[in-house]
Amino acid sequence: MTKILQCSGLAAIGLFATAMFHNHLVKSTPTNGDKLDGSPQDVRLWFNERPEIPFTSVTILRSDSTKIATIKAVATADSMAASAPLPSPLAAGSYVVVWRTASRDGHAIRGTFGFSITR
């Protein structure tokens, strides 16, 4: 029984360490829940490790899940960030950003956040 508990404990530590070292979103502009007066020019994402730019993209959805655009991210002067320039200004309304990148080890990392434009 002790060996089983030791193995389970080691496995849990291993899973935690693996998750801890995967890339994750640190901040964004716009931020989750932002209420903007006008359309942003881009969506900018910052990560805890350098994003793999060839595997980084942003999809913009309306609140009803209608797809507006999927944008390949580009590198920025900050190596921990990526930018997705919007192809055209967004109208007033609520939007969901679905972002995707990869960790150094190749694992796909993705997430979502929302913002709205008031005018």
MARFIZA-548197 format. One record per residue: residue number from 0; x, y, z of N, C-alpha, C, O, CB in turn. Coordinates in steps of 0.2 Angstrom, whole numbers. Glycine has a CB too. Example, Ala and Ser with C-alpha at 12.3 -4.5 7.8 and 13.67 -1.06 7.14 Angstrom:
# MARFIZA-548197
SITE   bavex     n.x     n.y     n.z    ca.x    ca.y    ca.z     c.x     c.y     c.z     o.x     o.y     o.z    cb.x    cb.y    cb.z
SITE       0      66     -28      39      62     -22      39      66     -16      39      71     -17      42      57     -22      45
SITE       1      64     -11      35      68      -5      36      64       0      39      67       6      40      70      -3      29
***
This chain:
# MARFIZA-548197
SITE   bavex     n.x     n.y     n.z    ca.x    ca.y    ca.z     c.x     c.y     c.z     o.x     o.y     o.z    cb.x    cb.y    cb.z
SITE       0       4      -6       0       0       0       0       4       6       0       3      11      -4      -5       0       6
SITE       1      10       6       4      14      12       4      17      13      -3      18      19      -5      20      11       9
SITE       2      19       8      -6      22       9     -13      17      12     -18      19      16     -22      25       2     -16
SITE       3      11      10     -17       6      13     -22       5      20     -20       4      24     -25      -1       9     -21
SITE       4       5      22     -14       4      29     -12      10      33     -14       9      39     -17       3      30      -4
SITE       5      16      30     -14      22      34     -16      22      35     -23      23      40     -26      28      30     -14
SITE       6      20      30     -27      19      30     -34      14      35     -36      15      39     -41      18      23     -38
SITE       7       8      35     -33       3      40     -34       5      47     -33       4      52     -37      -3      39     -30
SITE       8       9      48     -27      12      55     -26      17      57     -31      17      63     -33      15      54     -19
SITE       9      21      53     -33      26      54     -38      23      56     -45      25      61     -48      31      49     -39
SITE      10      17      52     -47      14      54     -53      10      61     -52      10      64     -57       9      48     -54
SITE      11       7      62     -47       4      69     -46       9      74     -46       8      79     -49       1      69     -39
SITE      12      15      74     -43      20      79     -44      22      79     -51      23      85     -53      26      77     -39
SITE      13      23      74     -54      25      74     -61      20      78     -66      22      82     -70      26      67     -64
SITE      14      14      76     -65       8      80     -68       8      87     -67       8      91     -71       2      77     -67
SITE      15       9      89     -60       9      96     -59      15     100     -62      15     105     -64      10      97     -51
SITE      16      21      96     -62      27      99     -65      26     100     -72      28     105     -75      33      95     -63
SITE      17      23      95     -75      22      96     -83      18     102     -84      19     106     -89      19      89     -85
SITE      18      12     102     -80       7     108     -82      10     114     -80       9     119     -83       1     107     -77
SITE      19      15     115     -75      17     121     -73      22     124     -78      23     130     -79      21     120     -66
SITE      20      25     119     -82      30     121     -87      27     122     -94      31     124     -98      36     117     -87
SITE      21      21     121     -95      18     123    -101      17     130    -102      16     134     -97      11     119    -102
SITE      22      17     132    -108      15     139    -109       8     141    -107       4     137    -108      16     141    -117
SITE      23       7     147    -105       1     149    -103       0     157    -104       5     160    -104      -1     147     -96
SITE      24      -6     159    -105      -7     166    -106      -6     170     -99      -9     168     -94     -14     167    -109
SITE      25      -2     175    -100      -1     180     -94      -5     186     -94      -8     187     -89       7     182     -94
SITE      26      -6     189    -100     -10     195    -100     -12     196    -108      -9     192    -112      -7     201     -98
SITE      27     -17     200    -109     -19     201    -116     -22     208    -116     -23     212    -111     -25     196    -118
SITE      28     -22     211    -122     -25     217    -124     -29     216    -130     -27     214    -135     -21     223    -125
SITE      29     -36     217    -130     -40     219    -124     -39     213    -119     -38     207    -120     -47     220    -126
SITE      30     -41     215    -113     -42     210    -107     -49     207    -107     -53     210    -110     -39     213    -101
SITE      31     -49     201    -103     -56     198    -102     -60     203     -99     -59     206     -94     -55     192     -98
SITE      32     -66     204    -102     -71     208     -99     -71     216    -101     -75     220     -99     -71     208     -92
SITE      33     -65     218    -105     -65     225    -107     -71     227    -110     -74     224    -114     -58     225    -111
SITE      34     -72     234    -109     -77     237    -112     -74     243    -116     -72     248    -113     -83     240    -108
SITE      35     -73     243    -122     -69     247    -126     -74     252    -130     -79     251    -132     -65     244    -131
SITE      36     -71     259    -130     -75     264    -134     -75     263    -141     -79     265    -145     -72     271    -132
SITE      37     -70     259    -144     -69     258    -151     -65     252    -152     -63     248    -148     -66     264    -155
SITE      38     -65     250    -159     -62     244    -160     -54     244    -159     -51     249    -161     -63     242    -168
SITE      39     -51     238    -156     -44     238    -156     -41     237    -163     -45     235    -167     -42     233    -151
SITE      40     -35     239    -164     -31     237    -170     -29     230    -170     -28     227    -176     -26     242    -171
SITE      41     -28     227    -165     -25     221    -164     -27     217    -158     -29     221    -153     -18     220    -165
SITE      42     -26     211    -157     -26     207    -151     -19     205    -149     -16     202    -153     -31     201    -151
SITE      43     -17     207    -144     -10     206    -142     -10     201    -136     -14     202    -131      -6     212    -140
SITE      44      -6     196    -136      -6     191    -131       1     190    -128       6     190    -132      -8     184    -134
SITE      45       2     190    -121       8     189    -118       8     182    -115       3     180    -111      10     194    -113
SITE      46      13     178    -115      14     172    -112      20     171    -107      24     175    -107      15     166    -118
SITE      47      20     166    -103      25     165     -98      31     162    -102      37     162     -99      23     160     -93
SITE      48      31     160    -108      37     158    -112      36     160    -119      30     161    -121      38     150    -111
SITE      49      41     160    -123      40     163    -130      35     158    -134      36     152    -134      47     162    -133
SITE      50      30     162    -137      25     158    -141      28     155    -147      33     159    -150      19     162    -142
SITE      51      26     150    -150      28     147    -156      24     151    -161      18     148    -163      28     139    -156
SITE      52      27     156    -164      23     160    -169      20     156    -174      14     158    -176      27     166    -171
SITE      53      23     152    -178      20     148    -183      14     144    -181       9     143    -185      25     143    -186
SITE      54      13     143    -175       7     139    -172       2     144    -168      -2     141    -164       9     133    -168
SITE      55       3     150    -169      -1     155    -165      -6     158    -169      -4     161    -174       4     160    -161
SITE      56     -12     158    -167     -18     161    -171     -23     164    -166     -23     162    -160     -21     157    -176
SITE      57     -27     168    -168     -33     171    -164     -39     171    -169     -38     173    -175     -31     179    -162
SITE      58     -44     168    -166     -51     168    -170     -55     173    -166     -56     173    -160     -54     161    -170
SITE      59     -58     178    -170     -63     182    -167     -70     180    -168     -72     179    -174     -62     190    -169
SITE      60     -74     179    -163     -81     177    -164     -86     182    -161     -84     186    -156     -82     170    -161
SITE      61     -92     183    -164     -97     187    -161    -100     183    -155     -98     177    -154    -103     189    -166
SITE      62    -103     186    -151    -106     183    -145    -111     177    -147    -112     173    -143    -110     188    -141
SITE      63    -113     177    -153    -118     172    -155    -114     166    -158    -116     161    -161    -123     174    -160
SITE      64    -107     166    -158    -102     162    -161    -101     162    -168     -98     158    -171    -104     155    -159
SITE      65    -104     167    -171    -102     169    -178     -95     171    -179     -93     175    -176    -107     174    -181
SITE      66     -91     167    -183     -84     169    -184     -83     175    -188     -86     176    -194     -81     163    -188
SITE      67     -79     179    -186     -77     186    -189     -71     185    -193     -71     186    -199     -76     191    -184
SITE      68     -66     182    -190     -59     181    -193     -55     176    -189     -55     176    -183     -56     188    -195
SITE      69     -51     173    -193     -45     169    -190     -39     172    -192     -38     173    -198     -45     161    -191
SITE      70     -34     174    -188     -29     178    -189     -22     175    -187     -22     173    -181     -29     185    -186
SITE      71     -18     174    -191     -11     171    -190      -7     177    -186      -7     182    -188      -7     169    -196
SITE      72      -5     175    -180      -1     180    -176       6     181    -179       9     177    -183       0     177    -169
SITE      73       8     187    -177      15     189    -179      19     191    -173      16     192    -168      15     195    -184
SITE      74      26     190    -174      30     192    -168      30     199    -167      28     203    -171      37     189    -170
SITE      75      32     201    -161      32     208    -158      39     209    -156      43     204    -155      27     209    -153
SITE      76      41     215    -154      47     217    -151      48     213    -145      54     212    -143      48     224    -150
SITE      77      43     212    -141      43     208    -135      43     200    -137      38     198    -139      38     210    -130
SITE      78      48     197    -136      48     190    -138      43     185    -134      42     180    -136      55     187    -137
SITE      79      40     188    -129      35     184    -125      28     185    -127      23     183    -125      36     185    -118
SITE      80      28     189    -133      21     192    -135      20     190    -142      25     189    -146      20     199    -134
SITE      81      14     190    -144      12     189    -151       6     194    -152       2     196    -148       9     182    -153
SITE      82       5     196    -159       0     201    -160      -4     198    -166      -1     195    -171       3     208    -162
SITE      83     -10     199    -166     -15     197    -171     -18     203    -174     -23     205    -171     -20     192    -169
SITE      84     -16     207    -179     -19     213    -182     -26     211    -185     -27     207    -189     -14     216    -187
SITE      85     -31     215    -183     -37     214    -185     -38     216    -193     -35     222    -194     -43     218    -181
SITE      86     -41     212    -197     -41     214    -204     -46     220    -205     -45     224    -210     -44     209    -208
SITE      87     -50     222    -201     -55     228    -202     -57     229    -195     -58     225    -190     -61     227    -207
SITE      88     -60     236    -194     -62     237    -187     -69     233    -185     -72     231    -190     -64     245    -187
SITE      89     -69     232    -179     -75     228    -176     -81     233    -175     -79     239    -172     -73     224    -170
SITE      90     -87     232    -176     -93     236    -174     -94     235    -167     -91     231    -163     -99     234    -179
SITE      91     -99     239    -164    -101     239    -157    -104     232    -156    -107     229    -161    -106     244    -156
SITE      92    -103     229    -150    -105     222    -149    -101     218    -144     -95     221    -142    -107     218    -155
SITE      93    -102     212    -143     -98     208    -139     -95     203    -143     -97     200    -148    -103     204    -134
SITE      94     -88     201    -141     -84     197    -145     -81     192    -140     -80     193    -134     -79     201    -149
SITE      95     -79     186    -143     -75     181    -140     -69     180    -144     -69     179    -150     -79     174    -139
SITE      96     -63     180    -140     -57     179    -143     -55     171    -142     -55     170    -136     -51     184    -141
SITE      97     -53     167    -147     -51     161    -146     -44     161    -148     -43     162    -154     -55     155    -150
SITE      98     -39     160    -143     -32     160    -145     -29     153    -145     -32     149    -141     -28     165    -141
SITE      99     -24     152    -149     -20     146    -149     -13     147    -150     -11     151    -154     -23     141    -155
SITE     100      -9     143    -146      -1     143    -148       1     136    -146      -3     131    -145       2     149    -143
SITE     101       8     135    -145      11     129    -143      16     130    -138      19     136    -138      14     125    -150
SITE     102      17     126    -134      23     126    -129      29     123    -133      29     121    -139      22     121    -123
SITE     103      35     125    -130      41     122    -133      41     115    -134      44     112    -139      47     124    -128
SITE     104      38     111    -130      37     104    -131      32     102    -136      31      96    -137      36     100    -124
SITE     105      29     106    -139      24     105    -145      17     104    -143      13     104    -147      26      99    -148
SITE     106      16     104    -136       9     104    -134       5     110    -136       7     116    -135       8     103    -127
SITE     107      -1     109    -139      -6     114    -141      -9     117    -135     -11     114    -130     -11     112    -146
SITE     108      -9     124    -134     -12     127    -129     -17     132    -132     -15     136    -137      -6     131    -125
SITE     109     -23     132    -129     -28     137    -131     -32     140    -125     -32     137    -120     -32     133    -136
SITE     110     -35     145    -127     -40     148    -122     -45     153    -125     -44     154    -131     -36     151    -116
SITE     111     -49     156    -121     -54     161    -123     -54     166    -118     -53     165    -112     -61     157    -125
SITE     112     -56     172    -121     -59     177    -117     -63     182    -121     -63     181    -127     -52     181    -114
SITE     113     -67     186    -117     -72     190    -121     -71     198    -119     -68     200    -114     -79     188    -119
SITE     114     -73     202    -124     -73     209    -123     -79     212    -127     -82     209    -131     -66     212    -125
SITE     115     -80     218    -126     -86     222    -129     -84     228    -132     -79     232    -129     -92     222    -125
SITE     116     -87     231    -137     -86     237    -140     -92     241    -139     -98     239    -141     -84     237    -147
SITE     117     -92     247    -135     -98     250    -134    -101     255    -139    -107     257    -140     -97     254    -128
SITE     118     -96     257    -144     -99     262    -149     -94     261    -155     -95     264    -161     -98     269    -147
***
